[in-house]
Amino acid sequence: MARTIAEIQNEILIEKKKQSSLNGLNSDSKTSIWGLWTNIVATAIWVHEKIVEKNALISRPHTLNWYREQALNFHYGSPLDPNSTEMSLIWKDGSYQFDTTNLSEAQIEEAKIIKYCAVSEVDLETILNPDKEVKEIFSDFFHNKVGVVFIKVATQKGDAISRIDVPNELFAFKEYIAKIKDAGNQVYITSDDGDILKLNLNVYVDPLSIYINPKDVEYYKLKSLQKPTKEELAKLAEYELILESSPLDSANGSLILDRGIFPVIDSIKEHLKNIEFNGAFVKTYLIDSIQKAEGIKIPILSKIETSIAKNPNDLENPDLADVTPIEYFIPKAGYFDLDALQVQVNYIPYTFYRDKQ
């Protein structure tokens, strides 16, 4: 950290006392010529040290966090021509910055379209294996893009995370990163629709708090069985035929005192919404969130399936991968599409307390 002007001036005065030829300069007046000169020299040295400090800071190799900061500071619609009369990317204080001199705070925030960003890279050690052939190592090196900086970005639309506009905004952002990145670095940028998530749960609930239509209880119990017998499977098939004409009560799982609140579904959506961008989906954390909901006794997460978002050009949805055995995973897009969320809950009345009677 650069020294203060007072610290520098004090060192000058200490050195002055060592010089006997300067003993005649002994005025205590703050306006003495020699006193003013020490202040001027100290100020000049302070400015020099601040410049050196700034140059040392910006001359360091850029970190992953630096790329993230630059992404969040991207202004869409800003020309990259420094000679432009509008907001532009200019070289200032040793780095590229947007010139926002004539813009209001509201205009600046509106231009910053990227609200979420995650930056990562693949470590060479993750693919090196002493037992591998040299050809395999080189193949893995290029296949896994070791040495590439990966940037995931997204914006905010209403209350939901969303990809930025592709290709317009994405193209402009790639041009921006290409201009400011370190020479020789390879950067791979993506902005995708949220991943699809499907959850199956067996949830034991307090029948005094959570509504379940009595006619649906037996069906839920049969659906929750891990290894049903032939008789149970036959009974389940009968129920499913009946459901074609008489579907499950849509109010199942809601609070008895407020049919507009569904504790299990609401807690799942709230939990997914609060996962940080590019953060991991952790089964245990989800269960903990559901457990805290009103009227919930025992939540059991029986199956988890996920996939990347459907490509608009694809006729069919991508196949869902069963990730139930995995304790945690990170969605490829960095977040889940809550509008595409699928949750199937088997609501079972919690009556275990009767066993104690």
Buried (B, 14 or more C-beta within 10 A) or exposed (E): EBBEBEEBBBBBEEEEEEEEEEEEBEEEEEEEEEBEEBBEEBEEBBEEBEEEEBEEEEEEEBEBEBBBEBBEBBBBEBEBEEEEEEBBBBEEEEBBBBBBEEBEEEEBEEBBBBBBBBBBBBEEEEBEEEEEEEEEBEEBBEEBEBBBBBBBBBBEEEEBBBBBBEEEBBEBBBEBBEEBBEEEBEBEBBBBBBBBBBBBBBBBBBBEBBBBBEEBBEBBBBBBEEEBEEEEEEBBEEBEEEEEEEEBBEBBBBBBEEEEBBBBBBBBBEBBEEBEBBBEBBBEBBBEBBEEBBBBBBBBBBBBBBBBBBEEEEEEEBEBEEBEEEEEBBBBBBBBBBEBBEBEBBBBBBEEEEEEE
